[in-house]
């Protein structure tokens, strides 16, 4: 393998290193929406994905808007706990709505029968 890099290859490598550094900074505080990552991290989409692969970024779908979130591996346990809590809350809200509809139908039926 040739140890010498051309000027274009060296510049491309420097750009990727910069994108990787900025991505790590952006995700250091916690998971971010892919839209926020795109706004905060410079470079093309291809460079961002390469930088994400270098850092071992985990991409997960979730949140209230059900969009893609990127996170560093160290944030995964907190993310999972938060998502489970959100899903449980959503499930309870759904069951509560079903109960209210049943009660409303029963009340309407009792009123009509009277």
C-alpha positions in Angstrom: 0.0 0.0 0.0 1.3 3.4 -0.9 2.1 5.4 2.3 2.0 8.7 0.4 -1.3 10.5 0.1 -2.1 12.9 -2.6 -3.1 16.5 -1.6 -6.7 15.8 -2.4 -6.7 12.6 -0.2 -5.1 14.4 2.6 -7.6 17.2 2.4 -10.5 14.7 2.3 -9.0 13.0 5.4 -8.7 16.3 7.2 -12.3 17.2 6.4 -13.5 13.8 7.7 -11.5 14.3 10.9 -13.1 17.8 11.4 -16.6 16.4 10.8 -15.9 13.5 13.2 -14.8 16.0 15.9 -17.8 18.2 15.4 -20.2 15.2 15.4 -18.7 14.0 18.7 -19.1 17.5 20.2 -22.7 17.7 19.0 -23.7 14.3 20.5 -21.7 14.6 23.7 -24.7 16.1 25.6 -27.1 13.3 24.5 -29.2 12.0 21.7 -30.1 14.4 18.9 -32.6 14.3 16.1 -31.0 13.6 12.7 -32.3 17.0 11.6 -30.4 18.8 14.4 -27.3 16.8 13.6 -27.6 17.9 9.9 -27.8 21.6 11.0 -25.0 21.5 13.6 -22.4 19.3 11.9 -20.7 20.6 8.8 -20.0 18.4 5.8 -21.9 16.4 3.3 -24.3 13.6 4.3 -21.7 11.0 3.2 -19.1 12.6 5.5 -21.5 12.7 8.4 -22.3 9.0 8.0 -18.6 8.1 7.7 -17.9 10.1 10.9 -20.8 8.4 12.6 -19.4 5.0 11.7 -16.0 6.0 13.1 -17.6 7.0 16.4 -19.9 4.0 16.6 -23.0 6.3 16.6 -26.2 4.4 17.3 -29.2 5.5 15.1 -32.6 4.8 16.6 -36.1 5.7 15.7 -38.3 7.1 18.5 -39.4 10.1 20.4 -42.8 11.8 20.1 -42.2 12.7 16.5 -41.0 9.1 15.6 -37.9 10.5 13.8 -34.4 9.2 13.7 -32.1 10.0 16.7 -28.3 9.7 16.7 -26.5 9.0 20.0 -23.1 7.9 21.2 -23.1 4.4 22.7 -22.7 5.8 26.3 -26.1 7.4 26.0 -28.0 4.2 25.0 -29.1 3.0 28.5 -30.7 6.4 29.4 -32.3 6.5 25.9 -33.9 3.1 26.3 -35.2 3.9 29.8 -36.7 7.2 28.6 -38.3 5.5 25.5 -39.8 2.7 27.7 -41.3 5.3 30.0 -42.7 7.3 27.1 -44.2 4.2 25.5 -45.8 3.1 28.8 -47.3 6.6 29.2 -48.6 6.5 25.7 -50.1 3.0 26.3 -51.9 4.2 29.4 -53.3 7.3 27.6 -54.6 5.1 24.8 -56.3 2.8 27.4 -57.8 5.8 29.2 -59.3 7.1 25.9 -60.8 3.6 25.2 -62.4 3.6 28.6 -63.9 7.1 28.2 -65.4 6.1 24.8 -67.0 2.9 26.3 -68.5 5.0 29.2 -69.8 7.5 26.7 -71.4 4.8 24.5 -72.9 3.2 27.6 -74.3 6.5 28.8 -75.8 7.2 25.3 -77.3 3.7 25.2 -78.9 4.2 28.7 -80.3 7.6 27.7 -81.9 6.2 24.5 -83.3 3.2 26.3 -85.0 5.4 29.0 
